[in-house]
Amino acid sequence: MRTEPVRLPSGQPLVEAYAKRSHPGVEALFGSHPAEESHWHRRMNWLEAHGDKRVQPERLADALLAYNKRMNAAPAVLANIEAIRAGAPVVVTGQQAGLWTGPLLVIHKAVTAIAAAREASGLTGRHVVPVFWIAGEDHDWDEANHAYVRAAEDKLVRVAIDRPAGGRTSVSRTKLAKPAMAEALQRLGAVLPDSEFKRELLDALSRFAADHDDLSGWFAAVLGWLFGKQGLVLLDSDDAGIRALEAPMFTAMIERNDALEAAYKRSEAALRELGFAPSADVADGCANLFVFEADERTLLYKETDGSFRNRKETCRLSRDELLRIAAEEPQRLSNNVLTRPLMQDYLLPVLGAVLGPGEVAYWTLTGEAFRAMGMEMPLILPRMSYTLVDAATEKQMAKYGLSFDDVVHRYADRREAWLKERDELGIEERFAEAGAQFEALYAPVMRLSASVEKGLEALSANNLRRILDQIAYLEKRTKEAHARRFDAALRQQDGVALALWPEGGPQERTLNMADFWNRFGASWLEKLLEAPYDRSGGHYLIFL
């Protein structure tokens, strides 16, 4: 397999500083770094010494077993759950459920967790289990309900499912109508190019749709299909069995909510002192917990009298009422981005957490909160990032002299330069010359008009602008007509950009796994599972 390391533009200097270990103060916010082997052993020792701070492994395994038997019952998965029951630590990653797994970065997270667990096993001499945390409690439907694939004519197509009528509840609790699921699959089948793998893909997605009536379940079934053989254990954060285990931690978060808020603010202040802006909002009085009330997932804020309310004040609970809900109805509570890391560490024996750039950034706000709860942050593992380069795309890159760097940084300029090289008429130069000549011819007329009446000076200038605009418009249309002579070649170049950098951003943030399964069957995923892994993250081109 051929791979090539590349650097992608980063919008997260904080994450770069952590991954590259270029800023000691940033690393101190996490307390450890995966590049240090001694830190893996230190974390393992902490997990073994503080088992009392987590859910008992037997109860955790029972909940995982019940869920995975429904969603992901591969033998390797069931064996890994039994390893968790026996005390095995985990490497965990996660993402909000998305249609047919959503963008490829979800696949990259799973691949990274599997690779990291394998390497951690070698480092520590312990069996380490990869776990995928499905954030089914999230309620941002517009982030979850769609998938992008390339159509036969190299056009990007969005396939989506509209949110059913009702409150803004979690994705896991939003029930889908079977006709809506079938319609999405029909749309997918219509836009995907015909291939030898298309029927297999659509049949699998249809089979999973028949078994589930929510996006999280559909997501889990697809993940299990893709990664069950690798033993990836799935967990839905909104699963009733998991919620029952979370009750004591919800209680602790409510009882120590003021201490938690103060801890988040200390971390925020430390981050600002290092010169970085926080990526998550540490709002005054925010409880950092959601409650499900009348089919709505709503964020809670603290009142001075100790009660809790939502922003709209349609929900108000006393402290005792909220504590009763935590103890007796934990399924009515839910974490936000700042409390989720704590809950994850309470449920699972987390050796390391595989995080995307945005997640690494907001975890910088949680170090003090871990300590406030008598816990310790796990190792933070930046996820691996990949761009899949198929043979047809590679061939067109060679044909037009396009590198990956060209596509990422200067594609529009390269495309324009390629067209200009084929302009034997000198369109741009001749229109520029015509415009300059017209301005020179028109200047005496403008002066004459202004000499007759000063008010005509503005009118003549306006006329000149209009005429030059018309010349520019004709130039544009002439260039477009010239470009149409090279339509086939330009479509091939645009196809390269769409394959590697769709919508002006990384492939992994747009394209769905169905695009590649349809073209290559399982082979693309097998290559990803063999791809290079670096504990500090990185990006690789994977040539298919």
DORO-404706 format. One line per 2 residues: number of its first residue (from 1); their letters; for each residue x, y, z of C-alpha. Coordinates in steps of 0.25 Angstrom, whole numbers, padded with zeros to 4 digits. Layout:
// residues N
NUM	a	X:Y:Z  ...;
This chain:
// residues 544
1	mr	0000:0000:0000  0005:0014:-0004;
3	te	0003:0025:0006  0009:0039:0007;
5	pv	0009:0049:0019  0005:0063:0016;
7	rl	0002:0075:0025  -0012:0081:0024;
9	ps	-0015:0096:0027  -0019:0096:0042;
11	gq	-0029:0106:0048  -0026:0101:0062;
13	pl	-0012:0106:0067  -0015:0101:0080;
15	ve	-0017:0087:0075  -0004:0089:0067;
17	ay	0003:0093:0079  -0001:0081:0087;
19	ak	0001:0071:0076  0015:0076:0072;
21	rs	0019:0079:0087  0023:0093:0083;
23	hp	0017:0100:0096  0019:0094:0110;
25	gv	0008:0102:0115  -0002:0095:0106;
27	ea	0003:0081:0109  0001:0084:0124;
29	lf	-0014:0087:0122  -0015:0072:0119;
31	gs	-0005:0067:0129  0001:0056:0119;
33	hp	0004:0054:0105  0003:0041:0097;
35	ae	0017:0042:0091  0022:0039:0105;
37	es	0022:0024:0108  0023:0026:0123;
39	hw	0010:0034:0122  0003:0021:0117;
41	hr	0008:0013:0129  0005:0024:0138;
43	rm	-0010:0025:0133  -0011:0010:0134;
45	nw	-0006:0010:0148  -0016:0021:0152;
47	le	-0028:0013:0146  -0024:0001:0153;
49	ah	-0023:0008:0166  -0036:0016:0165;
51	gd	-0046:0006:0160  -0055:0011:0171;
53	kr	-0057:0024:0164  -0064:0017:0152;
55	vq	-0076:0008:0149  -0073:-0006:0153;
57	pe	-0068:-0014:0140  -0078:-0025:0142;
59	rl	-0090:-0015:0141  -0083:-0007:0130;
61	ad	-0081:-0020:0122  -0095:-0024:0124;
63	al	-0100:-0011:0118  -0091:-0012:0106;
65	la	-0094:-0026:0104  -0109:-0023:0103;
67	yn	-0107:-0011:0094  -0097:-0018:0084;
69	kr	-0105:-0031:0083  -0116:-0022:0077;
71	mn	-0106:-0014:0068  -0093:-0020:0067;
73	aa	-0092:-0035:0071  -0079:-0039:0064;
75	pa	-0071:-0049:0071  -0059:-0040:0073;
77	vl	-0068:-0029:0079  -0075:-0039:0089;
79	an	-0061:-0044:0093  -0056:-0030:0095;
81	ie	-0068:-0027:0104  -0064:-0039:0112;
83	ai	-0050:-0033:0113  -0056:-0021:0119;
85	ra	-0063:-0029:0129  -0050:-0035:0133;
87	ga	-0044:-0021:0135  -0038:-0017:0121;
89	pv	-0036:-0002:0119  -0041:0004:0106;
91	vv	-0038:0015:0096  -0050:0022:0093;
93	tg	-0055:0031:0082  -0068:0037:0078;
95	qq	-0077:0045:0069  -0091:0050:0068;
97	ag	-0099:0040:0059  -0100:0043:0045;
99	lw	-0107:0038:0033  -0100:0025:0028;
101	tg	-0088:0030:0038  -0088:0044:0033;
103	pl	-0075:0050:0028  -0062:0041:0026;
105	lv	-0056:0047:0039  -0065:0038:0046;
107	ih	-0058:0026:0039  -0045:0032:0042;
109	ka	-0048:0033:0057  -0052:0018:0058;
111	vt	-0039:0014:0050  -0031:0023:0059;
113	ai	-0037:0016:0072  -0035:0002:0066;
115	aa	-0020:0006:0063  -0018:0013:0076;
117	ar	-0024:0001:0084  -0015:-0008:0077;
119	ea	-0002:0000:0079  -0006:0002:0094;
121	sg	-0007:-0013:0096  0007:-0014:0091;
123	lt	0012:-0002:0100  0005:-0007:0113;
125	gr	0005:-0022:0111  -0010:-0021:0114;
127	hv	-0022:-0024:0105  -0028:-0011:0101;
129	vp	-0042:-0010:0095  -0046:0001:0085;
131	vf	-0060:0007:0088  -0068:0017:0079;
133	wi	-0077:0026:0088  -0089:0030:0079;
135	ag	-0094:0043:0084  -0109:0040:0082;
137	ed	-0112:0050:0093  -0109:0062:0084;
139	hd	-0121:0069:0077  -0114:0076:0066;
141	wd	-0123:0069:0055  -0117:0078:0043;
143	ea	-0103:0073:0046  -0107:0058:0046;
145	nh	-0118:0057:0036  -0110:0057:0023;
147	ay	-0099:0050:0014  -0091:0056:0003;
149	vr	-0087:0047:-0009  -0082:0049:-0023;
151	aa	-0092:0046:-0035  -0087:0040:-0048;
153	ed	-0085:0054:-0054  -0075:0058:-0043;
155	kl	-0085:0067:-0036  -0087:0067:-0021;
157	vr	-0101:0063:-0016  -0107:0064:-0002;
159	va	-0116:0053:0002  -0124:0056:0015;
161	id	-0136:0053:0024  -0144:0064:0029;
163	rp	-0147:0064:0044  -0160:0059:0048;
165	ag	-0170:0068:0054  -0169:0070:0069;
167	gr	-0159:0076:0080  -0144:0077:0078;
169	ts	-0141:0064:0086  -0129:0055:0084;
171	vs	-0125:0049:0071  -0127:0035:0078;
173	rt	-0141:0039:0082  -0145:0045:0069;
175	kl	-0153:0034:0062  -0152:0033:0047;
177	ak	-0164:0028:0038  -0160:0016:0029;
179	pa	-0165:0023:0016  -0155:0035:0019;
181	ma	-0143:0025:0021  -0147:0018:0008;
183	ea	-0148:0031:0001  -0134:0034:0005;
185	lq	-0129:0021:0001  -0136:0022:-0013;
187	rl	-0129:0036:-0014  -0116:0030:-0011;
189	ga	-0117:0019:-0021  -0122:0029:-0032;
191	vl	-0109:0038:-0030  -0098:0028:-0028;
193	pd	-0091:0023:-0041  -0094:0009:-0045;
195	se	-0084:-0001:-0040  -0081:-0015:-0036;
197	fk	-0083:-0012:-0021  -0095:-0003:-0022;
199	re	-0105:-0014:-0019  -0098:-0019:-0007;
201	ll	-0097:-0006:-0001  -0112:-0002:-0003;
203	da	-0116:-0016:0002  -0108:-0014:0014;
205	ls	-0113:0000:0017  -0127:-0005:0014;
207	rf	-0126:-0017:0024  -0121:-0008:0035;
209	aa	-0133:0002:0032  -0143:-0009:0034;
211	dh	-0137:-0012:0048  -0137:0002:0053;
213	dd	-0146:0014:0054  -0136:0025:0058;
215	ls	-0123:0031:0052  -0114:0026:0064;
217	gw	-0119:0012:0062  -0116:0012:0047;
219	fa	-0103:0019:0050  -0099:0008:0060;
221	av	-0103:-0003:0050  -0095:0002:0039;
223	lg	-0083:0004:0048  -0084:-0010:0053;
225	wl	-0084:-0015:0039  -0072:-0007:0036;
227	fg	-0064:-0010:0048  -0070:-0022:0056;
229	kq	-0058:-0031:0051  -0049:-0021:0057;
231	gl	-0056:-0023:0071  -0060:-0008:0072;
233	vl	-0070:-0008:0083  -0082:0002:0082;
235	ld	-0088:0011:0092  -0100:0020:0091;
237	sd	-0100:0031:0101  -0115:0032:0101;
239	da	-0117:0017:0103  -0126:0014:0115;
241	gi	-0116:0003:0120  -0105:0013:0120;
243	ra	-0113:0025:0126  -0116:0016:0138;
245	le	-0101:0014:0141  -0099:0029:0140;
247	ap	-0109:0033:0152  -0098:0034:0163;
249	mf	-0089:0043:0154  -0101:0052:0150;
251	ta	-0104:0053:0165  -0089:0057:0168;
253	mi	-0090:0067:0156  -0102:0074:0162;
255	er	-0097:0074:0177  -0083:0080:0172;
257	nd	-0088:0088:0161  -0083:0101:0167;
259	al	-0069:0095:0169  -0070:0090:0154;
261	ea	-0073:0104:0149  -0061:0110:0156;
263	ay	-0052:0099:0151  -0056:0102:0137;
265	kr	-0054:0116:0139  -0040:0114:0144;
267	se	-0037:0105:0132  -0042:0116:0123;
269	aa	-0034:0127:0130  -0021:0118:0129;
271	lr	-0024:0116:0114  -0026:0131:0112;
273	el	-0013:0134:0120  -0006:0125:0110;
275	gf	-0011:0134:0098  -0022:0124:0093;
277	ap	-0037:0127:0092  -0046:0116:0098;
279	sa	-0054:0108:0087  -0066:0105:0097;
281	dv	-0074:0115:0104  -0072:0115:0119;
283	ad	-0085:0123:0122  -0088:0129:0136;
285	gc	-0098:0121:0144  -0098:0109:0133;
287	an	-0101:0096:0140  -0094:0089:0127;
289	lf	-0106:0079:0128  -0118:0077:0119;
291	vf	-0132:0072:0124  -0142:0065:0115;
293	ea	-0155:0073:0117  -0168:0071:0109;
295	de	-0160:0065:0097  -0149:0076:0098;
297	rt	-0135:0075:0101  -0132:0088:0109;
299	ll	-0120:0093:0115  -0121:0097:0130;
301	yk	-0116:0109:0137  -0114:0112:0152;
303	et	-0122:0122:0160  -0118:0129:0173;
305	dg	-0128:0121:0181  -0121:0108:0177;
307	sf	-0132:0104:0167  -0130:0102:0152;
309	rn	-0137:0107:0140  -0135:0107:0125;
311	rk	-0133:0120:0116  -0148:0121:0113;
313	et	-0152:0119:0127  -0162:0108:0122;
315	cr	-0155:0098:0131  -0151:0101:0146;
317	ls	-0147:0091:0156  -0142:0092:0170;
319	rd	-0129:0085:0174  -0136:0074:0181;
321	el	-0145:0072:0169  -0133:0071:0160;
323	lr	-0126:0061:0170  -0138:0053:0170;
325	ia	-0138:0052:0155  -0123:0048:0155;
327	ae	-0126:0037:0165  -0139:0032:0159;
329	ep	-0140:0036:0145  -0126:0038:0140;
331	qr	-0131:0036:0125  -0137:0050:0127;
333	ls	-0123:0056:0128  -0112:0059:0118;
335	nn	-0098:0064:0117  -0092:0076:0109;
337	vl	-0078:0077:0103  -0072:0080:0117;
339	tr	-0078:0070:0125  -0078:0058:0115;
341	pl	-0063:0056:0117  -0065:0054:0132;
343	mq	-0077:0044:0130  -0069:0037:0119;
345	dy	-0058:0035:0129  -0068:0030:0140;
347	ll	-0074:0020:0131  -0061:0014:0124;
349	pv	-0047:0011:0129  -0042:0021:0118;
351	lg	-0027:0019:0116  -0028:0029:0104;
353	av	-0038:0037:0097  -0037:0039:0082;
355	lg	-0042:0053:0078  -0043:0062:0066;
357	pg	-0037:0076:0066  -0049:0083:0071;
359	ev	-0051:0073:0082  -0036:0074:0087;
361	ay	-0038:0089:0088  -0050:0089:0097;
363	wt	-0044:0078:0106  -0034:0088:0110;
365	lt	-0045:0094:0118  -0047:0081:0126;
367	ge	-0034:0078:0133  -0038:0086:0146;
369	af	-0052:0079:0145  -0046:0065:0146;
371	ra	-0038:0069:0158  -0050:0075:0165;
373	mg	-0057:0062:0163  -0045:0054:0169;
375	me	-0042:0049:0155  -0031:0050:0145;
377	mp	-0031:0053:0130  -0028:0041:0121;
379	li	-0018:0042:0110  -0022:0051:0099;
381	lp	-0020:0045:0085  -0021:0054:0073;
383	rm	-0029:0046:0062  -0022:0042:0049;
385	sy	-0027:0049:0037  -0026:0043:0023;
387	tl	-0030:0046:0008  -0033:0035:-0001;
389	vd	-0027:0036:-0015  -0033:0026:-0025;
391	aa	-0026:0022:-0038  -0035:0031:-0047;
393	te	-0032:0043:-0039  -0017:0040:-0038;
395	kq	-0017:0039:-0053  -0024:0052:-0055;
397	ma	-0014:0059:-0046  -0002:0054:-0054;
399	ky	-0009:0058:-0067  -0011:0072:-0062;
401	gl	0001:0074:-0053  -0007:0076:-0041;
403	sf	-0001:0072:-0027  -0010:0070:-0015;
405	dd	-0004:0084:-0010  -0008:0090:-0023;
407	vv	-0023:0086:-0020  -0023:0090:-0006;
409	hr	-0016:0104:-0007  -0017:0109:-0021;
411	ya	-0027:0101:-0030  -0035:0113:-0035;
413	dr	-0021:0120:-0039  -0016:0107:-0046;
415	re	-0029:0105:-0053  -0029:0119:-0058;
417	aw	-0014:0118:-0062  -0017:0105:-0070;
419	lk	-0028:0112:-0078  -0019:0124:-0081;
421	er	-0008:0115:-0086  -0018:0111:-0097;
423	de	-0023:0125:-0100  -0017:0126:-0114;
425	lg	-0025:0139:-0116  -0020:0147:-0104;
427	ie	-0034:0150:-0100  -0030:0156:-0086;
429	er	-0019:0165:-0093  -0028:0169:-0104;
431	fa	-0039:0173:-0096  -0030:0181:-0087;
433	ea	-0024:0188:-0099  -0038:0191:-0104;
435	ga	-0043:0197:-0090  -0030:0206:-0089;
437	qf	-0032:0211:-0104  -0046:0214:-0101;
439	ea	-0043:0222:-0088  -0032:0230:-0096;
441	ly	-0043:0233:-0107  -0053:0236:-0097;
443	ap	-0045:0246:-0088  -0046:0258:-0098;
445	vm	-0061:0256:-0098  -0062:0256:-0083;
447	rl	-0053:0269:-0082  -0062:0275:-0093;
449	sa	-0075:0272:-0086  -0069:0277:-0072;
451	sv	-0065:0290:-0079  -0079:0293:-0084;
453	ek	-0086:0290:-0071  -0079:0285:-0058;
455	gl	-0090:0276:-0054  -0088:0268:-0067;
457	ea	-0074:0263:-0061  -0081:0253:-0052;
459	ls	-0090:0248:-0063  -0079:0246:-0073;
461	an	-0071:0238:-0062  -0083:0230:-0060;
463	nl	-0085:0227:-0075  -0070:0223:-0075;
465	rr	-0072:0213:-0064  -0084:0207:-0071;
467	il	-0077:0205:-0084  -0065:0199:-0077;
469	dq	-0075:0190:-0069  -0081:0185:-0083;
471	ia	-0067:0182:-0088  -0063:0174:-0076;
473	yl	-0076:0167:-0077  -0073:0163:-0092;
475	ek	-0059:0159:-0087  -0065:0150:-0077;
477	rt	-0075:0144:-0087  -0064:0142:-0097;
479	ke	-0055:0135:-0087  -0067:0126:-0083;
481	ah	-0069:0122:-0098  -0054:0120:-0099;
483	ar	-0054:0111:-0087  -0066:0103:-0093;
485	rf	-0056:0098:-0103  -0049:0091:-0092;
487	da	-0061:0086:-0084  -0057:0071:-0083;
489	al	-0043:0075:-0078  -0048:0085:-0068;
491	rq	-0058:0075:-0063  -0047:0065:-0061;
493	qd	-0039:0075:-0053  -0051:0079:-0045;
495	gv	-0054:0065:-0042  -0040:0064:-0036;
497	al	-0043:0076:-0027  -0057:0070:-0023;
499	al	-0050:0056:-0020  -0039:0062:-0011;
501	wp	-0044:0076:-0006  -0059:0076:-0008;
503	eg	-0066:0089:-0005  -0052:0096:-0002;
505	gp	-0049:0087:0010  -0044:0073:0014;
507	qe	-0050:0061:0008  -0052:0055:0022;
509	rt	-0062:0067:0025  -0071:0065:0014;
511	ln	-0071:0052:0006  -0079:0040:0012;
513	ma	-0074:0026:0013  -0085:0021:0003;
515	df	-0077:0029:-0008  -0065:0020:-0006;
517	wn	-0072:0007:-0003  -0080:0008:-0016;
519	rf	-0067:0010:-0024  -0058:0000:-0017;
521	ga	-0065:-0009:-0008  -0058:-0012:0005;
523	sw	-0044:-0010:-0001  -0043:0005:0003;
525	le	-0047:0002:0017  -0036:-0009:0018;
527	kl	-0026:0000:0013  -0030:0010:0024;
529	le	-0029:0000:0034  -0014:-0003:0030;
531	ap	-0011:0012:0029  0000:0018:0037;
533	yd	-0003:0022:0051  0004:0033:0059;
535	rs	0001:0035:0074  0002:0050:0072;
537	gg	-0008:0050:0060  -0005:0054:0045;
539	hy	-0010:0054:0031  -0007:0043:0020;
541	li	-0011:0042:0006  -0016:0027:0004;
543	fl	-0014:0023:-0011  -0025:0013:-0014;
